[in-house]
Amino acid sequence: MPTINVYKWRLLNELKINESKLEDLLFNLKSEMKPIDQDHIEIEINNDRPDLLFIYGIIRSIKGLLKKELGEAKYPVKNSEYLFEVKEVKSRPYALAAIIEGIKLDEELLKELIQFQEKLHITIGRKRKKVAIGIHDLRKIDSKKILYTTVNLDYKFVPLNSSKEMTVKEVLESTDQGKEYGSISLFDSKMPAIMQDDGQILSLPPVINSEKTRLGTSTTDLFIDVTGTSLDAVISTLDILVTNLAEMGGKIGEVRIISPYTDKSPILRHSKVNISIEYVNKVLGTQIQKQDVIEYLKMARFDVNDLGNELEVIIPPYRSDILAQIDLTEEVAMTIGYSYLSPSAYKIETIGSLSDKTKITRVIRDLSIGASFTEIFTFVLTNDSLLNDEYVKIVNPITVDYDAIRNSLIPTMLLFLSKNQHSRMPIRVFEVGEGIVKSKDSETGYKNKLNVVYAIMDSKVSFENLQSPVHYILTSLGLNVEYKKEKNNYLIEGRTAGIYSQDKMIGVIGEIKPEILEKLKIEYPIVISEIYLDEIKKLM
Amino acid sequence: MLSENEVKILEYLKKVKEDTAENISKQLNISIDTVFSVSQLLKEKGYISVEEKKITKYELTEEGKERLKNGLPEEILVNTLGGKEAKIQDIRNKIEKDFEIALGWAKRKGLIKIEKDTLIPLVEHYEAKDEREALLKPEYARKEILQELLSRKFIIKREEKTSYLKLIKEEIEIKPGITFLTPQLLASGEWKKYSLREYNVEAYPPFYPLGRKHFFKEFLERLKNVMKELGFKEFYSDYIEMEFYNFDLLFQAQDHPAREIHDSFSISGEGKLPDEKLVEKVKEMHENGWKYKWDRKIATRLMLRSQTTATTARILASRPTPPLRAFTIGKVFRPDSIDATHLIEFHQLDGLVVEDNFTFRDLLGTLKEIFNGIGIKEIKFKPAYFPFTEPSVEVYGKIEGLGWVEMSGAGLLRPEILKAVEVNSSAGAWGIGIDRLAMLLFGLKDIRLLYANDIEYLRNRKVDINAYD
């Protein structure tokens, strides 16, 4: 979940509440806060609420919960003289723009604004792939007409935080942003660019802005561009940005757009969702009156029209997360506060049962304990150097210690034993666990395999030391067991048996080959047995 | 209880009353060291007295042995003369060796006389009877003879200590002791002839490798019991999963950050999607809800499941008929750096209730009951966001000394999902992370201890009776 760092005092002063009250209110907005220093707090924001990624979105929501302001926060929009022309940009076709005037940015707020932009890039923007934002100092733009187009790699401009002119190619190759985001929208050796009609680049989406329009604490007016691959996401992002800045006191200026999809922006999109009181109460298990539902929705900053049987809820531009009446139902529940929704008394109405896997696992564990084996618990993921036959490798492991999935419990057991050579002997251990093997019958081509493995390590061990307990565990299950000579990569030839029941191989038993012991630096002999519980289950 | 050797010695002493340790050793064929140690034990037990005595011993020297064999010099001299006078010089030439010694002792014993250069025998024949007897049995010899033999260096004298064992307790029933009762002894009744030797019962026993269940596995089984007792049916599915079940069916957009490669383990290969109708409905759900072009190829990608909600998705895909209460407990896998609080494979408990009129408050009540069963008595609910539930809730549980800890994510399944799987009632679902919860409940400082590969840690762990609540 994204987190934002916030100058605490602005939040407390604007809302006129204390810190613990703030914490409670944030909790009801799905958010948690923790202190960073005397003046700053960190707030965790859920992915469905990008409007809360800036302090003024939080203020708008909390004002509703405190009933300081109810219903939709509406912001006036005035025409501006600016024109934004969208040319064909194949790799990143959609772009919108807006003006914000009359804001005051101090150091803290400037930092938070840039943080807002970055968090939007990560969340809605999908790391700038879907959406990228450029925020410019409007006063530093020299033309009223701005273009969204593409430029060649030898096109020159001064990128942000640089003092010299660079080609686009140099920017992509030598700046941090260029290296990280340069490949996203590079297409046909052309980069998308936002430029003045005189050709001066303002930004190179989704990579970097120009130094020319850099923001500072003296900035009062903004030009905002949003580009992306999804028109829907571009619209929402710009709406969320401008409504947040308007909540902060800015005036929204509308930009004329030349594009196939709109002729002006921001769109400030509204939608309507109808909701019935019956539905709310049915979902929540409550008996809330209509007037209260209306009140709660207004506290959640929605405008509501009473249609009699239903309510018509107007979804404001900053709440693109609301898709259907279930989402509004959650808004009602959150506004009430989950702590005020009393949990229903639990009623047992069905008969519980355990899976066959659990049942056989429990039986085997009990019998194994009875045979004086201590249970161990190892990982399914392991290093592939000990695995034999067909096994599954992880495409993107994070460490070589865990780069494959076991297909047998023998290797993980051997690794366990290798780490216990200085313990008190004898070591008698077992594990019931799963590995993965190929399977033609499964949708994925693989299936889990439930096995139990037994091992005895001591200064002297024999085949029979282990065969006896294993044999009597198996016969306890009502199985007729036979042993046949067998070969196995882990086991000494001539001291290895396949364990059979009704002509099915249900396991293997034998002594570990000295070359394997040597490889694992194990200085004690080991006798081991693995039993295939899926096979046994079929015979029972 | 008396040992075999103790009994042997006592029985011998019963006959002879007393004897030296050496003699007993010789007679009973027991090593002298054993006789000494056993006599000490018998003395402590009050059966015998042991007295240390000095005894004098004489041993023949090499010369003594030689004289005994070839004759004493004076014997040789007298017997050479054979009762006839002879010139000293002639006899000296004849005898040569030890002539002076022979002359001296023969004169002293009055066996010869010397007149000028002539030896005159006073006896015809001589045998040194006393000396010979004394050499054979020095301990019975007369004092003056011993003195003579000593002065002539035929013998040497040695002082030795020996133990005298003397029976002092006559009335004893002596039984040999044994260590093991055997079936033969019991069957024949011969056990009556033996006494059972005492053990050092106060000593610690040798190591015994006890069979013990793994504490964390046992915890997982206990959770299954909690769910079963609440009327839930257990389900399971495999570790390798298609993204379709891990994400798509759960309304997780295909470009959602949680679906990026570094957030789950990928497996090469491609799965086969289930029935086309379901696939179509899932596609429709994504395209209407998230407004993008859904790609079935992405849905068939394989991965190690990152949540047991994949099992819930499979249950849903089977279009269950209500009422259903289902749960699963299993492993999930997520790339992370492994440390004291993070593992790359861990467990989740996922639950699903499909029931007509199952409400959000019912869901909260169910969660409360489950956590109560786990042992978390105090919980609180926080609004939350998950793509597949609405309303969504996070459960926080109170842990002694730690405060509120996030334990579960839950919610009512979104209507879009229920529509896609054609379930015509409401449903609630949740997932509980188990390993971190277990770590807190067991009071472990390091989550890796749940999978400790040190057997001594497992052997020495205290068993908590409350774990079997």
Interface residues (C-beta under 8 A of the other chain):
Chain A: F27 N28 L29 K30 N46 N47 D48 R49 I122 T123 R126 K127 K129 K130 S230 D232 K282 V283 L284 G285 T286 L323 A324 I326 D327 T329 E330 A333 M334 Y338 S339 L341 S342 P343 S344 A345 Y346 I348 E349 T350 I351 G352 S353 L354 S355 K357 T358 R362 R365 S368 I369 G370 A371 S372 F373 T374 E375 I376 F377 T378 F379 V380 L381 V392 K393 I394 V395 N396 P397 I398 T399 Y402 I405 L415 F416 K419 N420 S423 R424 P426 I427 R428 V429 V432 E434 I436 S442 E443 T444 G445 Y446 K447 N448
Chain B: F207 P209 L210 G211 R212 K213 H214 F216 K217 E221 K224 M227 K228 E229 L230 G231 F232 K233 E234 F235 Y236 D238 Y239 I240 E241 M242 D255 P257 I261 H262 F265 S266 I267 S268 G269 G271 K272 L273 P274 G289 K291 Y292 L302 L304 P323 L324 R325 K331 F333 P335 D336 S337 I338 I344 E345 E355 N357 T359 F360 R361 D362 L364 G365 T366 L367 K368 E369 K380 F381 K382 P383 A384 Y385 E390 P391 S392 V393 L412 R414 P415 E416 S426 L450 Y451 N453 D454 I455 E456 L458 R459
